[in-house]
């Protein structure tokens, strides 16, 4: 009976062992600052575009975000926390869709092997010029200052 009491007590105490401790990873990671901006294409905001900031220094940490309906984004280097590490970045912006009518409706027979094979590998279509998907070709760069910024702006053109 004593071992059953010990086991019960251990099951209650062990999950509490980590409570109250400082997250050492979070405490030791680089400091971040607020970094926000907007993405437009042909003068209109782009919704649900992936914005990726890749540090120009090889030791840096990337940051990313997804734009909202107004084309606005808030960078995150360590999700779910907001913020990016100050520095210089090459920027990539990706906006894709699966532009194939066969994915708009389900087939009558959901077990059709041909449909299942095609549905498993739909081909994405870029809704902005493909060069913005590659940091070496996009021509997009940004500097995040020590005090942070809300003025990041990318006006994409054809």
PyMOL commands that set and color helices and strands:
alter all, ss='L'
color gray80, all
select helices_A, chain A and resi 2-16+24-28+101-103+113-119+130-133+135-138
alter helices_A, ss='H'
color red, helices_A
select strands_A, chain A and resi 35-41+44-45+50-55+63-66+72-74+87-94+96-97+125-126+141-144+149-156
alter strands_A, ss='S'
color yellow, strands_A
deselect
rebuild
show_as cartoon
